[in-house]
Structure formats: C-alpha cells, structure tokens
Amino acid sequence: MSDLQHQRLAELSRELRLSAVPDLYSAIAQSAAAKAASFADFLEEILRAERDARRARAREMFARVAGFPVVKTLDGFDFGFATGVPRQIHELAGLAFVERAENVVFLGPSGVGKTHLAIALGYLATQNGHKVRFTSAADLVMTLETAQRQGRWKAAMHRTVNVYKLLIIDEIGYLPLAREQANLFFQVVAKRYEKGAMILTSNLTFGSWDQAFAGDPVLTAAMLDRLLHHSTVVAIQGESYRLRDKRRAGLLTAPAVGHSMPVPA
C-alpha cells in the first residue's frame, strides 16, 4: 500500500471515527492475503478489530472516571483473613446483580476488606462495559447538599446518581448525617430503587443505622425497606487487616475475645 493510499485510508477512518483501523489495516490485510481470505472475511476481521479496540478504550475510560481511590481486584483479596466472606462473592462476580438493578451491602468493622471488595466488584463492572461511580457517603451528601443550595439539584442527581449502572457508596455510618443530609441520602436510595444497582459498605449493623441518619428511625426503616428488598448482604468479621502486621509485631495489644460484628438478621 502506498503512502498516499495509507493517508487516504487514515483520513476516511478519522471521518468515520474508526480510530483503530489505520494502525490495524496493514497487518490484517497481510494476514488476509496470506490466507487468501475473501473480501467479506477481510472486512469482518477489520471491523471486529475496530470493535475490540473500542471496547478496550471504553473499559479503560470507565475505570478511569469511576473515581476509585485505588484499583482493587478480587484476586488481590485475602479470603483466608476475613471470616464471613461467603462463596456469594464469586456469584456476585458474575455481575447479575448489576443487570437486575439489585444491591450489595458489605457490613463489618473497620479494616476487614469491605471497601476492597466493593472496589473490586466495581472495577470488574467497568471491565464489562458498565458505567460505575465510587463515592463515600459523606462526599455524596456534600455534593448534593451544595447543589441543592445552588438550585442545581436535578442536574446533580442526574450527573452523580442516575447515569451510572452501578453506584458504590462507601463508609455509611462513619460520620453521622444531619436531618437534611439524611433526607438527601434517602432520595438517592429511592431514586435508584429497582432502576440501578448499588454497593454500600458500613461499619454498623442495620439496627444501628438510624444513628447515622439523624436518629430518625422512620426514615431509616423506609430506606432499608427499599435498599434490602432486592439485595445481597455480606457480613464480614475479624480484626483490621491494616493493623494485623503491627499486632503480630507486638506494637498493638490483641483485640478482646469475642469482639466481632454480629451477623444482621
């Protein structure tokens, strides 16, 4: 192929937004010629290569804009460390809950891997072509609260809540919410109910969630009713993974016997 023809193909590819074709064309053409492939086979192969390149770019973009503080994978999780992590995790890795707009809730004390598992499932979802957003509960309500004061509530809800196939909300209960903030969080749950999947993490049992939501048992009960209707709850027990090495080195005292998080009813 002459340089002039390559230039024409590159220009046509840019016009048609076939960004991978200029780089892939020569190798695929040579392979097709060596195999004496038909023009239809050649066309199918180059279009398939363009599709695969687009999917790879989409996966990279979805992971980049998801807001993960760091990329975690299920392969990197120490399943032998934390107790109470059932084989459900491997079922969740199939991502059927995302397609069904269901929820996953990880409960357990600090440091047992709740956020790791949430990010790992979220990253897996991005690699399967889903738009994902990771945020802490505090950051989410702060964003919505600011938008409400500025008259941008609907736009903020669409941009931060509605457009994602999977919304991950981390650290529910670490900071108590004021009444208006609790109302905003309830609206997030109500908006995504049976419409979009969520993963949530919390250090509180469900019976204590009203402590995090302005001490309002009525609002908390209504929220949990929607949240748990279609959900998988994973209760993790154990000491902090982050403190394990220090404890082994004798820098920290051992935790009290029986200090673990009860499995919610």
Disulfide bonds with the S-S distance in Angstrom:
none
